[in-house]
Amino acid sequence: MLQHSRGLLFLIASSAFLLNCGPSRPFNAAGAMEAHQKSQEYWSKALTQCGESFYGTDLTSDRIIEMRGFIATAVEDSKWIPTEADKLNGLEWVGLGTAICNAFRTYQGSQWSEWHDSTWFTTVDYPGLIGFPVRKVKGEWRFDVPKKATFVGIPCDKIPR
């Protein structure tokens, strides 16, 4: 669903750098691949891709959002060292998820807003989409996306023009 690009590589590398300052465990390549794959699966259920755009209904405001250049991933927190309690609770992986886009606009009432850049997306309309908690507990992936940024996909034929 989501296209790979130089932006995604930059996002993964910069997120890994931010999470990996200081002492850490060895890099878990298999965990990183699974986390990225599960992130793609999560967002493919929350958004619908129609052509170049990704669409979803914002569940907190009933606005429809259209995003261009959407990228999402999850990066392991290499500083996390499982405690005995973590192991007993089945906590297998800890990291941060990120979802960004190059440009977006919203539809509310009967018209589309102007296009906004990604800075507006992550700081004004949907804060918290950079660095939200992601965990794997007893084999289940949990994406603790902020309530304000909860979307549900919308069929392409239902998108207002």
C-alpha positions as CSV (number, residue, x, y, z in Angstrom):
1,M,0.0,0.0,0.0
2,L,2.5,2.6,1.1
3,Q,5.3,3.3,-1.4
4,H,8.9,3.1,-0.4
5,S,10.9,6.3,-1.0
6,R,13.9,8.3,0.0
7,G,11.7,10.0,2.5
8,L,10.9,6.7,4.2
9,L,14.6,5.8,4.4
10,F,15.4,9.3,5.9
11,L,12.5,8.8,8.4
12,I,13.8,5.4,9.5
13,A,17.4,6.6,9.7
14,S,16.6,9.8,11.6
15,S,14.2,8.0,14.0
16,A,16.8,5.3,14.6
17,F,19.4,7.9,15.4
18,L,17.1,9.7,17.8
19,L,16.3,6.5,19.6
20,N,19.8,5.2,19.6
21,C,21.8,7.9,21.4
22,G,23.6,6.3,24.3
23,P,24.1,2.7,25.5
24,S,22.0,0.2,23.7
25,R,21.3,-3.4,22.8
26,P,22.3,-4.9,19.4
27,F,20.1,-3.9,16.5
28,N,17.2,-6.4,16.0
29,A,16.9,-6.4,12.2
30,A,14.0,-9.0,12.3
31,G,12.1,-7.0,14.8
32,A,12.6,-3.8,12.8
33,M,11.3,-5.4,9.6
34,E,8.3,-6.9,11.5
35,A,7.6,-3.5,13.1
36,H,7.7,-1.7,9.8
37,Q,5.4,-4.4,8.2
38,K,2.9,-4.2,11.1
39,S,2.9,-0.4,10.8
40,Q,2.1,-0.6,7.1
41,E,-0.7,-3.1,8.0
42,Y,-2.1,-0.8,10.7
43,W,-2.3,2.3,8.5
44,S,-3.6,0.3,5.5
45,K,-6.7,-0.4,7.7
46,A,-6.9,3.2,8.9
47,L,-6.6,4.8,5.5
48,T,-7.6,4.1,1.9
49,Q,-5.3,4.7,-1.0
50,C,-7.0,6.1,-4.1
51,G,-4.5,7.1,-6.8
52,E,-1.7,9.3,-5.3
53,S,-3.7,10.1,-2.2
54,F,-4.6,8.5,1.1
55,Y,-8.0,9.1,2.6
56,G,-9.6,8.6,6.0
57,T,-12.4,9.9,8.1
58,D,-11.2,11.6,11.3
59,L,-13.2,9.9,14.0
60,T,-13.0,12.9,16.4
61,S,-14.4,15.5,14.0
62,D,-16.0,13.5,11.1
63,R,-13.7,15.4,8.7
64,I,-12.4,13.6,5.7
65,I,-8.6,13.9,5.3
66,E,-6.7,13.6,2.0
67,M,-2.9,13.1,2.3
68,R,-0.2,13.1,-0.3
69,G,3.2,11.5,0.2
70,F,2.1,9.5,3.2
71,I,4.8,7.6,5.1
72,A,4.5,5.5,8.2
73,T,6.9,3.3,10.1
74,A,7.9,2.1,13.6
75,V,11.4,2.1,15.0
76,E,12.6,0.0,18.0
77,D,13.8,1.7,21.1
78,S,17.2,0.1,21.4
79,K,17.7,1.5,24.9
80,W,14.8,-0.7,26.1
81,I,16.1,-3.7,28.0
82,P,13.3,-6.1,29.0
83,T,12.9,-6.4,32.8
84,E,11.6,-9.5,34.4
85,A,8.2,-7.9,34.7
86,D,8.2,-7.1,31.0
87,K,9.0,-10.7,30.2
88,L,6.3,-12.0,32.6
89,N,3.8,-9.6,31.0
90,G,4.7,-10.8,27.5
91,L,6.2,-7.5,26.4
92,E,8.3,-8.4,23.4
93,W,9.1,-5.1,21.6
94,V,9.0,-1.4,22.4
95,G,9.4,1.5,20.0
96,L,7.9,4.6,18.5
97,G,5.7,4.9,15.5
98,T,5.6,7.8,13.1
99,A,3.1,8.9,10.4
100,I,3.7,11.9,8.3
101,C,2.7,13.3,4.9
102,N,4.0,15.9,2.5
103,A,0.7,17.7,2.1
104,F,-2.9,17.3,3.3
105,R,-6.3,18.9,3.2
106,T,-9.6,18.3,4.9
107,Y,-13.2,18.1,3.8
108,Q,-15.9,19.3,6.2
109,G,-19.4,20.6,5.5
110,S,-19.4,20.8,1.7
111,Q,-15.9,21.9,0.8
112,W,-12.2,21.0,0.8
113,S,-9.8,23.2,2.8
114,E,-6.6,24.6,1.3
115,W,-3.6,22.3,1.1
116,H,-1.3,22.4,4.2
117,D,2.2,21.2,4.5
118,S,3.4,18.4,6.8
119,T,4.5,20.8,9.6
120,W,0.9,21.8,10.0
121,F,-0.2,18.2,9.9
122,T,1.9,17.1,12.8
123,T,1.8,20.2,15.0
124,V,-1.6,21.8,14.5
125,D,-4.2,19.3,13.2
126,Y,-2.7,16.0,14.3
127,P,-0.1,16.4,17.0
128,G,1.3,13.2,18.4
129,L,1.8,11.4,15.1
130,I,5.5,11.6,15.5
131,G,6.7,9.4,18.2
132,F,3.6,7.6,19.4
133,P,4.2,4.4,21.5
134,V,4.2,1.0,19.6
135,R,4.5,-2.3,21.5
136,K,4.3,-6.0,20.9
137,V,2.7,-7.8,23.7
138,K,2.1,-11.6,23.6
139,G,2.5,-11.5,19.8
140,E,0.0,-8.7,19.4
141,W,1.1,-5.3,18.0
142,R,-0.4,-2.2,19.7
143,F,-0.2,1.2,18.1
144,D,-1.1,3.8,20.7
145,V,-2.0,6.5,18.2
146,P,-3.5,9.6,19.9
147,K,-7.3,9.7,19.9
148,K,-7.2,13.0,17.9
149,A,-5.4,11.1,15.1
150,T,-7.7,8.1,14.8
151,F,-8.9,7.5,11.2
152,V,-11.0,5.0,9.4
153,G,-10.6,4.4,5.7
154,I,-13.2,5.7,3.2
155,P,-14.1,3.9,-0.1
156,C,-12.7,5.7,-3.1
157,D,-16.2,6.1,-4.6
158,K,-17.4,7.9,-1.5
159,I,-14.8,10.7,-1.6
160,P,-16.3,14.1,-2.3
161,R,-14.9,15.9,-5.4
